[in-house]
C-alpha cells in the first residue's frame, strides 16, 4: 500500500541507483505537506529503506539514501487519538439509527444496518460501500472483503488484499431480513432485479458513505446523546471491544486486514485491560511457588 500510494508516484519511474538522498528528503516533505502523521511517514520510509537494503544485497547500489531520516519529519503531526463507542453506548446509538430508519420512505437506505455492519465487522467505509450480496457466505457466516467503493469508483481494498471477516449471528439475521424485505419490495413494484450492492443508493449505485457520515451518522449520535466521533471510529469500536472481550491481537489484526501485527498492537495495545500486569504476575517467584505448594497440600 505504501509503495502504491506514496512511493511509486514519486520514485517509481527511477532506477534504484538513481534515487538520491535529496529526493528521499523531498518525499518526506511532500508526505508532511499531505498531512500524513509521523507514524505514517515512518512506515513509508521504512518500506523504501527495505527495498533499498535489498538493492544493496543484490549489488545494485552501495549506500542506502533512506536511512536516518527521522529528523526530517519529526515536526509531522502525531496520529490522532482514536475514539470509539463503549459496549454500553453501541445499543443506544443503534437504537436511534433504527428509529430514524422507521421514519424514512420505503426503499430508502437503512442506516441502522450499515452502522451495525461497521461495528460488527470493522470494515472501512469504502469496503462497506463496495460490499455486494455474493460476498456474503450465509452458511459459513463470513464476509469476503475484496473491493472498495468511493465517489463512484471501484478499487481494491486499502492493502490490495482480499480477507475474510467472521459474521456475527445478529448481523447475519439483520442482513437476511433486509434482503427479504428488498425481494418483497421488488415483487410488489414489478422490478426484475435487485442492486448487487448491499448498501445501495436510491439509484442502485454504491452508497456514498461520506455523505452518510456527515448527515445520518452525526444526527444519530446527537439523538443518542453521544459525543461527536468519526464514522471511521466505528472500526476502532469493533477492534477495541474485541480486545476488551479478551480476543487476541492476532485475530483482531486478521479481521481488520492490517498488513502487520505491529500496526494492530501500536494502535490498540493499550486497550487490553490489565494485560501488562497479568503478564508480569505470571512470572515465577519463590512466593508464587510457596503459595502453589500450599494449594496443592490443601487439595490433597
C-alpha positions, 0 to 999 in steps of 0.5 A: 500500500505504501509503495502504491500510494506514496512511493511509486508516484514519486520514485517509481519511474527511477532506477534504484541507483538513481534515487538520491538522498535529496529526493528521499528528503523531498518525499518526506516533505511532500508526505508532511505537506499531505498531512500524513502523521509521523507514524505514517511517514515512518512506515513509508520510509521504512518500506523504501529503506527495505527495498533499498537494503535489498538493492544493496544485497543484490549489488545494485547500489552501495549506500542506502539514501533512506536511512536516518531520516527521522529528523526530517519529519519529526515536526509531522503531526502525531496520529490522532487519538482514536475514539470509539463507542463503549459496549454500553453506548453501541445499543443506544446509538443503534437504537436511534439509527433504527428509529430514524430508519422507521421514519424514512420512505420505503426503499430508502437506505437503512442506516441502522444496518450499515452502522451495525455492519461497521461495528460488527465487522470493522470494515472501512467505509469504502469496503462497506460501500463496495460490499455486494450480496455474493460476498456474503457466505450465509452458511459459513457466516463470513464476509469476503472483503475484496473491493472498495467503493468511493465517489463512484469508483471501484478499487481494491481494498486499502492493502490490495488484499482480499480477507475474510471477516467472521459474521456475527449471528445478529448481523447475519439475521439483520442482513437476511431480513433486509434482503427479504424485505428488498425481494418483497419490495421488488415483487410488489413494484414489478422490478426484475432485479435487485442492486448487487450492492448491499448498501445501495443508493436510491439509484442502485449505485454504491452508497456514498458513505461520506455523505452518510457520515456527515448527515445520518451518522452525526444526527444519530449520535446527537439523538443518542446523546453521544459525543461527536466521533468519526464514522471511521471510529466505528472500526476502532469500536469493533477492534477495541471491544474485541480486545476488551472481550479478551480476543487476541491481537492476532485475530483482531489484526486478521479481521481488520486486514492490517498488513502487520501485527505491529500496526494492530498492537501500536494502535490498540495495545493499550486497550487490553485491560490489565494485560501488562500486569497479568503478564508480569504476575505470571512470572515465577517467584519463590512466593508464587511457588510457596503459595502453589505448594500450599494449594496443592497440600490443601487439595490433597 
